[in-house]
Amino acid sequence: MDVTVFPAPEDNGTRAVVVRLLPNGAQGRKLRRLANAAAKLWNELNYGRRQEYFEARRRGLSQLESARRVDMRGTRKELVPKYTELLGAAAWEVERKNYEAWSSFRGLLKAKSEGKLPPWIHPAPPGYWKDEETGRRKLWIPVRHEMYAVDPEAKVIHISRYNLRLRFAGEVRWYGKQERMEIWYDEARRAWYASIAVKVGAETTRNGTKPRHIVQGARRSIAVARPIGDKVAGIDLGVNILASVVVSDGTWMIYKGARLKEDYFHFEGRIAKLESEASRAKSAGDEKKYNRLWAEVRRLKRKWAARRLHLYRNLASHLIHELWERGVSAVYVGYPYDIARERGNKYSVNIWAYRELIDAIEAKAREYGISVYEVYERGTSSHCAYHEVEVERSPRGVVTCPVGNHKLHSDLNGALNILRRGSGVLVNGNLKPLSFIVDHNGVAPANSIASTKGGNAQNPGIYPT
C-alpha cells in the first residue's frame, strides 16, 4: 500500500492579535469612510486586472499565461495615486494585498499545470470586496506597520495619519515587531475588529535596524517547552470521537465530540427556522424583514463556527500538553484526504472541519517543540493494524479481524494503523483508554470510559502477540 507522510507546514513565526474596536460615533463614521474607500480601490484594481486576464483568455492563452500577462504595474500607477490623499500609505497597502492575491492565484495555476493539485480544484482569479447577498462593499482597510501604535495598558490603538485613537477590548498576547494591521466591520455582529500581525520575539527589521513600533504583548516566544522524550503518537480524527490517540508506550486516549454535535444540531434548527421566515418575508415583499433575518442567519453561522473552533483549540491544548508530559516528540495525524467528495454528508462536510482541527493541533504542537506529520489515512479503519487484512465492522464501534477472530475498538484500530504507517511502530497489548469530554470550558475526564454496546470495547478479547 502506498503510504504518504508529509510534515506540517513550516511556521513563519507570525501570530495575529485580534481585538474588538470600540469607536465612538465620529470615529465609527470616519472608519466607515476610510474602509469604503479601501474596498473601492481594491475593486477598481481587481476589475482592471480581471479584464486583462479574461481578455487574454479570449485570445486563446492558457490560464497561467493569461495571469502572467496581467499588467500589475500599469493598474497600480493608474489607480493608487487617486486614493493616497484620503488613505495615505494604506492605499499602497491595498494594492500590495491585491498583488499578493494575484501572486497566489498564479502559484495555484502553476501547481495545477504541474499536476500538484487535485483535479476538482479549479483556481479562480481574486474576487471583489463586496457582500454577495446584499451587493454592498465589505468595509475593510489595511494599515501599514509604521502607521499605527498599540498601547496594551491603555488598550488604545493610535493611527496618527487619520488622527484616530481607538479604544479596544481584548488582550494583546504577543510581543514582537508589528506588521500589517487589518480593520474590518462585521455586519452580522455590527462591530469593528482589528487583526494585528506580530512577528513574535523579533526586535529588528530584516535589515537589522530597530523597528519604529513593537507590540508590547505578554509572550516573547511561541515555544513554551521542548520535548522531554522521544516517544511517538498516532492520532485518528473523527466526529463522535474527535481524536483517538495511541502513544508508543501503550497509552490510549479518546476525546469525545458530543458537545460539537449538540452545538451543530442546536444552530441547525435555529438557522432553518430563520431561513424559512426569511423566505416568507421575501415572498411577501418585506425586504427590510428579509435582510434582518438573513443578517441573523449569518450571525448564527459565524457563532457556530467560532464555537467549533473553540472546542478544537481546547482539545488541541489538552492533548498536546498530555503528550508532552508523556515524553512524545513526534505526532502522526491521520489526514482524511478526499473524504468530503467520496463520503460527503452532513457529518463529514458541515460538522467535522478536520482541516481546522489539524491546524489547531499543529499550532499547539509548535509551542512544545513537537513535530507533526500528516498521514493519508485511507484504509486505516477498514484494515487490521496487526495483520493488514480487511476487517468486519460489527457491532458498532468494534472491528473483527478474520485472522484469529480478535476484536479491536474501531478508533483504536485507526490510531494504531496511523502510528504504524507514519513511524513503523506497532503497539501491542491490551490497551484501556483514558477518556475525555471536550467542552467549551475545557477538557474533563469522562464519567464512563467508552461504550460497551455489543461487547467490551475497552477489552474486546484476545490481542495478537
C-alpha positions in Angstrom: 0.0 0.0 0.0 1.3 3.4 -1.0 1.6 5.5 2.2 2.2 9.2 2.0 3.6 11.0 5.1 4.4 14.7 4.9 5.4 17.2 7.6 3.2 20.1 8.8 3.9 23.4 7.0 6.8 25.5 8.4 5.9 28.2 10.9 7.0 31.8 9.9 6.8 33.0 13.5 4.0 35.4 12.8 0.9 35.5 15.0 -2.3 37.6 15.0 -3.7 39.6 17.8 -7.5 40.1 17.2 -9.3 42.8 19.2 -12.7 44.4 19.1 -12.6 48.1 18.4 -14.8 50.5 20.4 -15.0 53.6 18.3 -17.3 56.5 19.2 -19.8 57.9 16.7 -17.4 60.2 14.9 -14.6 57.6 14.8 -17.0 55.0 13.5 -18.1 57.3 10.7 -14.5 58.0 9.8 -13.6 54.3 9.8 -16.6 53.7 7.5 -15.4 56.3 5.0 -11.9 55.0 5.0 -12.9 51.4 4.8 -15.3 52.1 2.0 -12.6 53.9 0.0 -10.1 51.0 0.6 -12.7 48.5 -0.6 -13.5 50.7 -3.7 -9.8 50.8 -4.6 -9.5 47.1 -4.3 -12.5 46.6 -6.5 -11.2 49.0 -9.2 -7.7 47.4 -9.1 -9.2 44.0 -9.4 -11.6 45.0 -12.2 -8.8 46.2 -14.4 -6.7 43.2 -13.7 -9.5 40.7 -14.2 -10.4 42.4 -17.5 -6.8 41.9 -18.8 -6.9 38.3 -17.6 -10.2 37.5 -19.3 -9.1 39.3 -22.5 -6.0 37.1 -22.7 -8.2 34.1 -22.1 -10.5 35.1 -25.1 -7.4 35.2 -27.3 -6.8 31.6 -26.5 -4.0 31.8 -24.0 -3.8 29.4 -21.1 -4.9 30.4 -17.6 -1.3 30.6 -16.4 -0.1 32.6 -19.3 -3.1 34.9 -19.1 -2.4 35.5 -15.4 1.2 36.3 -16.2 0.2 38.9 -18.8 -1.8 41.0 -16.3 -0.2 44.4 -16.1 0.2 44.8 -12.4 2.4 47.9 -12.6 0.1 49.8 -15.0 -3.0 49.4 -12.9 -1.0 50.3 -9.8 0.3 53.6 -11.3 -3.1 54.5 -12.7 -5.4 53.9 -9.7 -3.4 54.0 -6.4 -2.5 57.8 -6.6 -6.2 58.7 -6.8 -6.7 57.4 -3.2 -3.5 58.4 -1.5 -4.9 61.8 -0.4 -7.6 60.1 1.6 -5.9 56.8 2.6 -2.3 57.7 2.6 0.1 54.8 2.7 -2.8 52.5 3.2 -3.7 52.9 -0.5 -0.4 51.2 -1.4 -1.1 48.5 1.2 -4.4 47.8 -0.5 -2.5 47.3 -3.8 0.1 45.2 -2.1 -2.5 42.9 -0.7 -4.2 42.6 -4.1 -0.9 41.8 -5.7 -0.4 39.1 -3.1 -3.8 37.6 -4.1 -2.8 37.6 -7.8 0.5 36.0 -6.9 -1.2 33.3 -5.0 -3.6 32.7 -8.0 -0.6 32.3 -10.3 1.1 29.9 -7.9 -2.0 27.8 -7.8 -2.2 27.7 -11.6 1.4 26.7 -11.8 0.8 23.9 -9.3 -2.2 22.7 -11.2 -0.2 22.7 -14.5 2.4 20.5 -12.8 -0.3 18.1 -11.5 0.2 19.1 -7.9 -3.5 19.9 -7.3 -6.4 17.5 -7.1 -8.4 17.5 -10.4 -11.5 19.0 -8.8 -9.7 22.2 -7.6 -10.1 25.0 -10.2 -8.2 28.2 -9.2 -10.2 31.4 -9.9 -8.9 35.0 -10.1 -9.3 37.1 -7.0 -12.8 38.4 -6.4 -14.3 41.7 -5.4 -14.7 43.1 -1.9 -18.5 43.0 -1.7 -21.2 41.1 0.0 -22.7 38.5 -2.4 -26.1 38.7 -0.9 -26.5 42.5 -0.5 -24.1 43.7 -3.2 -22.6 46.3 -0.8 -18.9 46.7 -0.4 -17.2 45.0 2.5 -15.8 47.5 4.9 -12.1 46.8 5.3 -8.9 48.7 5.4 -5.2 47.5 5.7 -2.9 49.7 7.8 0.9 49.7 7.2 3.1 48.7 10.1 4.6 52.2 10.6 1.2 54.0 10.5 -0.1 52.8 14.0 0.9 52.2 17.5 -0.6 49.8 20.1 -0.8 50.7 23.8 -1.7 47.4 25.6 -2.0 49.0 29.1 -4.4 51.8 28.0 -6.0 49.5 25.4 -5.7 52.1 22.7 -4.6 51.9 19.0 -3.3 55.2 17.7 -3.4 55.8 13.9 -1.7 59.2 13.6 -2.4 59.5 9.8 -6.1 59.5 10.4 -6.0 61.2 13.8 -7.7 58.2 15.5 -7.2 56.9 19.0 -9.4 53.8 19.0 -10.1 52.0 22.3 -10.3 48.2 22.1 -11.4 45.2 24.1 -9.2 42.1 24.2 -5.8 41.0 25.4 -2.6 41.7 23.5 -0.9 38.3 23.8 2.2 38.5 21.7 5.4 40.6 21.9 7.3 41.5 18.8 7.7 43.6 15.7 4.3 44.8 14.4 3.4 44.2 10.8 0.3 44.9 8.8 -2.9 45.6 10.7 -6.3 45.0 9.1 -9.5 46.6 10.3 -12.9 45.4 9.2 -16.6 45.7 10.0 -18.6 42.6 10.9 -22.1 43.2 9.5 -23.6 40.3 11.5 -22.2 41.5 14.8 -22.3 45.2 14.0 -18.9 45.7 15.4 -15.4 46.8 14.2 -12.4 44.4 14.6 -8.7 44.8 14.1 -6.2 42.0 13.4 -2.6 42.9 14.2 0.1 40.7 12.7 3.1 40.3 15.1 6.5 38.8 14.3 6.8 37.1 17.7 10.1 37.9 19.5 11.5 40.0 16.7 13.0 43.3 17.7 14.8 44.2 14.5 13.7 44.5 10.9 15.1 42.3 8.0 17.8 45.0 7.5 18.9 44.7 11.2 17.5 48.1 12.2 15.2 48.8 15.1 11.6 49.0 14.1 9.5 52.1 14.8 6.9 50.2 16.8 7.0 46.9 18.8 3.8 45.4 20.2 4.3 45.0 23.9 2.4 41.8 24.5 2.9 39.2 27.2 4.6 36.4 25.3 8.0 36.9 23.6 8.3 33.4 22.3 5.9 30.9 20.6 7.7 28.0 22.2 6.9 27.3 25.8 8.8 24.0 26.2 10.9 21.4 24.5 10.2 17.6 24.2 11.3 15.6 27.2 11.4 12.3 25.5 11.5 10.6 22.1 8.2 8.7 22.0 5.8 8.9 19.1 2.0 9.0 18.9 -0.7 8.4 16.2 -4.0 10.3 16.1 -7.2 9.2 14.3 -9.7 12.0 13.9 -13.5 11.6 13.8 -16.9 13.1 14.5 -18.2 11.1 17.5 -14.7 10.5 18.8 -12.9 13.7 17.9 -9.5 12.2 18.4 -8.3 8.7 19.3 -4.6 8.8 20.3 -2.2 6.0 20.8 1.3 6.6 22.2 4.2 4.2 21.6 4.3 3.4 25.4 0.8 1.9 25.2 -1.2 4.9 26.3 -4.6 5.3 24.6 -6.6 8.4 24.9 -10.0 9.3 23.4 -11.7 12.7 23.1 -15.4 12.6 22.7 -17.2 15.1 20.5 -20.7 15.2 22.0 -20.6 18.9 22.5 -19.7 19.5 18.9 -22.8 17.6 17.6 -25.0 19.3 20.2 -23.9 22.7 19.1 -24.4 21.8 15.4 -28.0 20.5 15.8 -28.9 23.4 18.0 -27.8 26.0 15.5 -29.1 24.0 12.5 -32.6 24.1 14.0 -32.4 27.9 14.7 -31.0 28.7 11.2 -33.6 26.5 9.4 -36.4 28.4 11.2 -34.9 31.8 10.3 -34.4 30.8 6.7 -38.0 29.7 6.5 -39.2 33.0 7.9 -36.9 34.9 5.5 -38.3 33.1 2.5 -41.8 34.0 3.5 -40.8 37.6 4.1 -39.2 37.8 0.6 -42.4 36.3 -1.0 -44.4 38.9 0.8 -42.2 41.7 -0.5 -40.9 42.7 3.0 -37.3 43.5 2.1 -36.4 45.0 5.4 -37.5 41.9 7.4 -35.8 39.7 4.9 -32.5 41.5 5.3 -32.8 41.5 9.1 -33.5 37.7 9.2 -30.6 36.9 6.9 -28.2 39.1 9.0 -29.2 36.9 12.0 -28.6 33.8 9.9 -25.1 34.9 9.1 -24.5 35.8 12.8 -25.6 32.3 13.9 -23.4 30.6 11.3 -20.4 32.6 12.4 -21.2 31.9 16.1 -21.4 28.1 15.3 -18.1 28.2 13.5 -16.5 30.2 16.4 -17.8 27.7 19.0 -16.5 24.8 16.9 -13.0 26.4 16.7 -13.1 27.0 20.4 -13.7 23.3 21.1 -10.9 22.3 18.7 -8.5 24.6 20.4 -9.4 23.3 23.8 -8.9 19.7 22.6 -5.5 20.6 21.0 -4.3 22.4 24.1 -5.2 19.5 26.4 -3.9 16.8 24.0 -0.5 18.3 23.2 0.1 19.0 26.9 -0.7 15.4 27.8 1.5 14.1 25.1 4.4 16.4 26.1 4.1 15.2 29.7 4.4 11.6 28.4 7.6 12.4 26.5 6.2 12.5 23.0 8.4 14.3 20.4 6.6 13.4 17.2 2.9 13.1 16.3 1.4 11.4 13.2 -2.1 12.7 12.4 -4.4 10.9 10.0 -5.5 13.2 7.2 -8.9 12.1 5.7 -7.9 13.0 2.1 -10.9 13.4 -0.2 -13.5 12.2 2.4 -15.8 15.1 1.6 -16.0 14.1 -2.0 -16.2 10.4 -1.6 -18.4 10.2 1.5 -19.8 13.7 1.7 -22.7 14.1 4.2 -23.8 16.4 7.0 -21.2 14.9 9.3 -18.1 14.9 7.1 -18.9 18.3 5.5 -20.9 20.5 7.9 -20.0 19.3 11.4 -16.4 18.0 11.0 -14.0 20.6 10.0 -11.0 18.3 10.1 -8.5 20.7 8.5 -9.4 23.2 11.2 -8.7 20.6 13.9 -5.4 19.5 12.3 -4.3 23.2 12.1 -5.2 23.6 15.8 -3.1 20.6 16.8 -0.2 21.7 14.6 -0.2 25.2 16.1 -0.2 24.0 19.7 2.4 21.3 19.0 4.8 24.1 17.8 4.7 25.6 21.3 6.0 22.4 22.8 8.5 21.6 20.0 6.6 18.5 19.0 7.0 17.6 15.3 3.7 16.9 13.4 3.3 14.7 10.3 0.2 14.2 8.3 -0.5 10.6 7.1 -3.1 9.7 4.4 -5.5 7.6 6.4 -7.2 5.7 3.6 -7.9 2.1 4.8 -6.8 2.7 8.4 -10.3 2.0 9.6 -11.1 -0.9 7.3 -7.9 -2.9 7.8 -6.4 -4.6 10.9 -3.5 -2.8 12.3 -1.8 -6.1 13.2 -2.5 -8.3 10.1 -3.3 -5.7 7.4 -6.3 -7.6 6.2 -9.8 -6.2 5.8 -12.0 -6.3 9.0 -15.7 -6.6 9.7 -17.3 -3.6 11.4 -19.8 -5.2 13.8 -21.1 -4.4 16.3 -20.9 -0.6 16.2 -17.6 0.7 17.4 -15.8 -2.7 17.2 -13.9 -4.3 14.3 -13.3 -8.0 14.0 -10.2 -9.3 12.3 -10.7 -12.6 10.4 -7.2 -13.7 11.4 -7.6 -15.2 14.8 -11.0 -13.6 15.1 -9.7 -10.9 17.5 -11.5 -7.7 18.1 -10.4 -4.1 18.4 -12.1 -0.8 19.2 -12.5 0.8 15.7 -11.0 4.1 16.8 -8.1 2.3 18.4 -7.5 0.3 15.3 -7.4 3.5 13.2 -4.9 5.2 15.5 -2.7 2.1 15.6 -2.7 2.0 11.8 -1.8 5.7 11.5 1.1 5.3 14.0 2.4 2.2 12.2 2.2 3.8 8.8 3.9 7.0 9.9 6.6 5.8 12.3 6.7 2.0 11.8 5.9 1.5 15.4 3.2 -1.1 16.3 1.9 -1.1 19.9 0.9 -4.5 21.3 -1.0 -5.2 24.5 -4.5 -4.9 26.0 -5.0 -1.1 25.8 -7.5 0.6 28.0 -8.4 4.2 27.2 -8.2 7.4 29.1 -11.4 9.1 28.1 -12.1 12.8 28.0 -15.1 15.0 27.0 -14.2 18.2 25.2 -16.3 21.1 26.4 -16.3 24.9 25.9 -15.0 25.3 29.4 -12.1 22.9 28.9 -11.4 19.2 28.8 -12.5 16.9 31.6 -12.4 13.1 32.2 -15.5 11.3 31.0 -17.7 9.6 33.6 -17.9 6.5 31.6 -14.8 5.4 29.7 -16.3 4.0 26.5 -19.4 2.4 25.1 -19.6 -1.3 25.7 -22.6 -2.0 23.5 -22.3 -5.3 21.7 -19.2 -6.2 23.6 -16.5 -4.6 25.8 -14.8 -2.1 23.6 -12.1 -1.4 26.2 -11.2 -5.1 26.5 -12.6 -6.7 23.3 -10.9 -10.0 23.6 -7.6 -11.6 22.7 -5.0 -9.3 21.2 -2.4 -10.8 18.8 1.1 -11.1 20.1 
